[in-house]
Amino acid sequence: MGDPGGIGPEVVVKSLHSAEVRDTCLPVVIGDSSVIAEMVMHLKLPLKVRTIEDLKEAKHSKGTIDILDVPATYPFAKNKPTAEGGRACISYIKKAVELALNKHVEGIVTAPISKEALKMAGCRWPGHTEMLANLTGTKDYAMMLTGGSLRVILVTIHTALRNVPDLMTKQKIATTIRLANKASGMLGMKKPRIAVAGLNPHAGEAGMFGDEEIKKIIPAIKMAAREGIFVSGPYPPDTIFHKAYKGEVDIIVCMYHDQGLIPLKMIAFDTGVNVTVGLPFVRTSPDHGTAYDIAWKGIADPSSMIEAIKLAVSLKTYSTV
């Protein structure tokens, strides 16, 4: 359900009211039934909230939202991060992971949480991706974003820019290339064209503007290529996204968070989807935050959440995890 004080409850309710979602899967909300019930009333939608104790009770019932109740928040503060909201998010995610690991669900879609709220709750994880990896004991994982004609996968995620050059080791870059290949397979691509972005302007210009390309990125590309992966680069970051936009490459391996997310959000701000690659189950999420400033006003756009649910269904079709 995501942070109860953010737009998570709203985009969840609006998505489950959508025929696009209802016709593709059997959705069950993991969260607080009181919060969802209040949101349904707030939006004045013709929906009933049905609390279930076992997933076997879930059914396709038009006009009904099934929710596995994890009460932890009600009443709660709206439109701001709180320790209570952070603790609630953690409890929802842990329950969802438990269900996925036990194969009681085929995938999970997570509504937005607040990193600030997690910190206020004493959480040691900086975000969803790291939390899911830790809870599942996953060593090799990556954050992939899809939107429009772009797909990007990140070598480093939530860290200060000054840390990036030290964190992007040859082995980590090679692992991310492998995960890009795996992700492309989950999307149904048989021989994906994987491009690797450089870290520095002009991809270092043969070492004139930095040597990370020479010492780390190129050796990682060669390592992955020897394994039979169709990968090329490093490309100047200011040109490779245009090539992908025109359909010349299928996925770009990016060195840091904003390198990949700025161009993707430019073209698919409302429909972008985040995928955690490497987990033992499918996990997607909308590519936006809690948006406290517009939460509980009935104006949040559910498009990204709808796309995240649809992509989770599609990924399950091809996934071998």
Phi, psi and omega in degrees: 000337181081188181296124183296336180271354180258201183272000180308305180303323182291313182290332175294309182298314180296322179294317182286347173275350184274134178296331179303323180276312183301329183275355184246341184200173174254096185275141174229131180275134171255112183174205183259117184297329179294321179294313180297319179298318178296321180294319178301316178295319181298320181276348180058044178265149180282064184233148173250145177254120183245117178279130178240154179256344181218141182297339177295340180280346182293143180208160176282099178234111181300131178087009181232134174254119176274133180225128173274107192287126173234077185292126181205356194231336193277133352286165187215163178273134179264157169067021176199156177285140178220158176297322180297316178295321178297315179296322179297315180301316180299318181293322178295315183294317179300320179294317180297318179297317178303315180295320182291318180295328178272007177060032174274342172229158183266353178177165178231145175239121186257128174284164188298142173238168181251125177296328177294318179295322177299316179296320179297330180276000180082019181284138181272351181268139180281347181185182180305310188301311181293324179296313181296320179296317180293317182293336181256359181068030182273123181272312183256113181209163180205160179260118177248138177241137176235145178184125183059231181267006182253143169225128180230148177227141193252134176285313174243155187241262187264090181204159177294147181303326182296340181274342190302310183303325180282328183282332183276079178280163178303317182293321181292322177295316179298320178297320180293324176298317177299319179292327175297320178295319178296315181298319179297322176297322177295335178272003176091010180272131183275322178222078185292147176266107184258125178248143180247126178277146173285169176273320189261164174306138181060024183055037175090343181048058177057036176093357182290327184245026182131149184249011180298325179297316183289316186276333188236310189287311181298314177301324179293320178297316180296321179299313181292323179297322178296338178274003178092009179275134182276090186228147180216165181133193358283142179258150174302130182300336183276000178236332189293329181290329176293320177299317179294321179299326179276357177089016182276341174225159185263327182206143181247129173274116184252149186279333182210167189310298187288338178302321180269325188279332179298307179295323181294315180289338176297320184259345185217047184300321185269349185232005180293149181229139177259134178234131173268113182266135178112344179289161179280014175204168179282132174219125176231168175201157174295150183267058174206170184262197185286340177046056182305331185293334179246004183294145176063028176245358178077015185244004181290138180273121182273006188304314181294323178294318178299315179296323179296320179292315180297320179292322178301319178296316180295317179298323180297329181297321184260341187293143176251008181289000000 
